[in-house]
Amino acid sequence: HYLTDPAYGHRYYVDLRPSVTDVFARTTVSGTAAWNTVLVGGLRGGGRGLFALDITDPTAYAETSTAAANTVMWEFSSADDADLGHTFSAPSIVLMPNGKWAVIFGNGYNDTGSGEAQLFILYLEEGLDGTWSSTDYVKISTGVGDTTTRNGLSTPAVLDTDGDGVADRAYAGDLLGNMWAFDLSATNPGNWDVDYKSGSTPMPLFIAGSSKPITAAPVVVRNPDIVTTNSNDPNLLVLFGTGQYIAIGDNASAATQSFYGVWDSGTHSLDDSGLISQSIGTDTTTGGDTGRTVTNNAVDYVGGSSDDGWYMDLPTSGERVVTDAVVRGDHVFFN
């Protein structure tokens, strides 16, 4: 009856966009590894949890105990790890360098644990026994956030940078305006970590500032303007916008938000000062239609004091980027 109530307010349930991938893995405790199709979904604003289903054979679905046992692989929730917040982060199902299939996602928002932004890597087969131990998944903390100022990691972009079919790098933003790079290339999971550090302290690739939360996933491409060398590796452009539309009061925010194209050339803690500013303006056609224009100020990735990329502020109060961008050819599209 809720939907017909004039005073209805949205009730969150299983609202996370699901991910579906073919994997070579077991999907039941007694099963053997084979090619199966797996779906991983979650609750998003409806709670703190994810689940995995074997959807290889749709004709096998039925509301019987046997069918359910062969369909439902596992659940992972804040009851298993308090650092898991509301699961707004879309999961990626990938093969890892240690030969295991895993689900990678950010810890989300409003956790009941440390309050730090963290990357989770759950091994797909380890939850089949119904329990999660510390060896069943890897958790990489950025160290940023606490129980007073709770942070959270948003949806990561998970990459295979060398084309071998194995995930080896990830990028994700947090609620305090940091864009993080994670090195997942080692065969030993103990060496997976935040890529950049100052001493033992994790450092972000880019700092947009606490007034610019990053809630949409970045899109990452090779820098087309310069050849990859040892001095600029990994030579990737990380494209993302800022702003959030999640919590009560977000719709009243008038803070200026931005869209960024940040060059990851092996240097961390970048900020606006090293980027070339682009601006959004308006123009009127001969037919009288008014539309937006964007500058094309040159970005120098080659010179002795090379630029770290570009950015553009969104000009109208209340504008923000809360959906994923898309790259097509030499253009990035975002709302």
N, C-alpha and C positions, 0 to 999 in steps of 0.2 A: 504493500500500500504506500510505501514511501514516495515512489515516483509520482503519485497522483496528489500528493500533499502540496498545497500552494506554498507552504513554508519549507519545502524540502531543501536540505543542504546535502551536497554530495557526500556519499558514504563510500569510502575506499575499501576495496576488496583485493582481488588479484589483478592489480593494475599495471604491473611491469610488462613491457614489451618482451615477448619470449625470444630466445635464441634457439635455432635448430641446426644441427650439424651431424654429418656422418662420422662415426668414430670406430676405431678398431679396439674394442674394449669389452669387458664383461658388463652386463647390465643386471645380472642377478647373482646372488651369493654363490649358487651352485653352478652357474654357467661358465663357459669358457670364452675366451676372447674371440670376437668375430666382428664383422662390419655390421653396425647397428646405427639407427637414427635416433638421436637423443635430443630432447627438448629440455631447456632449463628456463624456468620462469620464476616470478617472485611477486611480492606483495606491494612494492613501491610505497605509496602512502598508507596502505592498509596494514602494514606491520613490518617486522624486522625478520625477513626470512626468504629463502630460495628453495626450490624443489627441482628434482630431475625426473623425467619420464622417458621410458623406452617407447618410442612411437614408430618402431620399425614396421609393425604389422597392424594397421588400423582395424582389421577384422577381429583382432584378439581382445579389443576393449570390451569389458563387461563388468557389471557391478557384482562380481563374485570375489571371494577371498583369493582364489587362485589367480584369476585374471588381474586383480589389483596388485598382487605380489609380483607379477611378471611385468607390470607396467610402471608402478611407482618404484623408483630406484632409491631415492633418499630425500630428506629434508635437512636444511641447515638453517638454524635460527639464532637469535640472540641468547637463547637458552644454552646453546653450545659455545658461544663466544660473545661476551658482553660488548665487545668492540664493534659488533655488527649493528649498524643503525638501520633506519628505514631504508629499504633496498631500492633506492632510486637509480642505482647504477646498473645499466644493461650489461649482462654477462657475455663474455666471449669464451667459446669452447675451442680449445687449441691443443696441439701436441707440443709438449715441452722438451727441452734439450736432454732431460734425463730419461726420455722414452715414455713418459706417462702422459695420458690425456688429462687435461685440467680445465677448470672453470675459473676465469679471471674476472674480478670485479672490484670496484671501490667499496669501502665499508659503508658508504651512505651517510645519512644525516641523523642527528639526535640519538647517538648511541648511549648506552648506559655504562660504558666502560671508561677508558682513559680520556676520551674526547679528542684523540689525535686522528688525523687523516691517515688511512692505511689502505694498502693494496692486499686483497685476499687472493690466494691461488689454491683452490680446492681440487684435490685429485679425484677424478670422476669415479673411480672404482672404490675408493676408501670408505665411502659412506654406506656401502651396500649392507654392511653388518648392523646398521642401525645406530652406530655410535661414532663419535668424532673424537679422536685423540690428537695430541699435539703434533704427531708425525703424519697425520692424514691431510694436513694442509700447511701452507706457508703463509705467513703474515708479515708484510713489510711496512713498518711505520715510518712516516716522515718526521715524527717527533714534534709536529706543529699542531697545537691545540691542547686544551686541558679541560677539566671538569667545569671550570668557570666560563671559558670561551670555547665551546665545543666546535670543532672543525669537522670535516667529513670529505672523503674523496669521491669525486664524481665519476661518471663513466669513462673508463680508459680506452684509448686507441691502442690495440695490441698489434705489433708488427712482426713480420718475418723479413728482416732487412737483407738477408743474403740469398733468399729464394730457395731454401732447402726444405720448405714445408713445415718448419719448426718455429714457434714463437721465440723471439730473443730480445724484444724491447717493448716498452709500453710508456705511454704518456697520459697523464690525467691531471685535471685541475682540482682545486679545493675551494671551500667556502671563504677562505681568507685571501683569495686572489693569487694563489701560487700555482704555477704550472710545473709539474714534477716529471722527471725522466727516470725510468726504472730499467736497470740492466738485468736481463733474464737469460743471458747467453751462455752461462756456465753449465756444464753437465752436473755439477754438484749444487743442489738447491741451497745449500748453506751459503753460497756465494751470490745468490740473487739479492739485489739490494737497490736502494736509491743510487742512481749513477753518480751524482755529484756530491762531494762532501768537502767540508772545511775541517781538517782533522778527522774526527769521528762524527761530526755533526752533519746530518743530511742537509743539502742545500738545493733549492729549486732551480730549474732551468731559468725561469722568468718570474718576476714579482710584479704583478699588476697593482697590488695594494688592497687593503682590507675592505675598501668600499666597492671593490669590483670582484664579487664572487664568480667563480667559474663553475657552472652547473651543466653545461652541454659538453659532449665529447669533442676533443680536437680532431681535426683531420690532418694527416701527415703525408707529405710527399717529398721526393728527392728535390733538392734545390736545382732547378734547371739551368741556372746562370753560371754555375761553377762546377768543375770536375772534383770529385771526391779524392782527397789526399790524406796522408797521415796527419797533416796539420789542421784539417778541418773536419775530420771524421766525427760524427756520422753524416754530416752535411745534409740535414733534413730541415724542411720548413714545417713548422708546427702552426697550424691555422686554427684560431679559436676566438670566440666572443665572450663577453662578460655580462653578468646580471643574473638575478634569480627571480623566480615566480613560483614560490613554494609555500612560504609561511604567511600567516595572517599579517597584513600590513605591507606586504611586498608590492601590492598594486599602487600604494601611495608613494613609493620610492621615486625621488626625482634625481638621484645621483647619476652623474654622467657615466655611461658605459662605453665600451670600445670593442673594436674588432682588431685582432693582431695577426701578423705573419712574422713569427719569430724564427730566426735561423739558429738551429742547434749545430754549432761548429766545434763543440767540445768545451765551451765556456759556460759557467753557471752564474746565477744571480743577476741576470740581465734585467733591465728595466726600460722605461720609455726613453731615457736619455740617450740610449744607443740606437734608437729606431728612427727611421725617416717618417715624418708626419704626412699623412694623406688627409684630405678634407672632403667632406660631403657637402655639396651645394645644390642649387636648383637652377634650372634653365627653362625657357619657354620656346617651344617650336614655332615655326611659321604658322602652324594651324591653331596655335593658341593653347596647346596642351603643355602643362607644367610637369616636369619630372626632375628627378635627382641626377646629379652628376658627381663623378669622383675624380680627384686629381690623379696624375700619374707621375709623381715626383720620383726621380731616378734613385734606385737603391744600389749602392756600390758594395758588392760582396768580394771584390778582388783587391782593392787598394790597400795601401799600408795601414791606414786606420779604417778598416772596412766597417760597413754598417751591419747591425745585428738584425735587420729586417725592417718592418714598417708597421704602422698602426693608424687607425682612423677612429676618432671619437664619433659616437652617434649623436647627431645635433639636437634632436628633440627630447625634451624632458619626458622621462618615463620609458624611453626606448631601451630595450635590452635584448640580448641574444640568449634564448633558452632552448633552441632546437639545434640539432647537429648541422654543420655546414657540409657542403658537397663540392668536390673538385671535379670539373670536367675540362679536359685539355689544359689551357693556361689560365683558366678562370676559377675562382672560388665563389660559390653562391651561398648566401645566408639570409635568413629572415631577421 
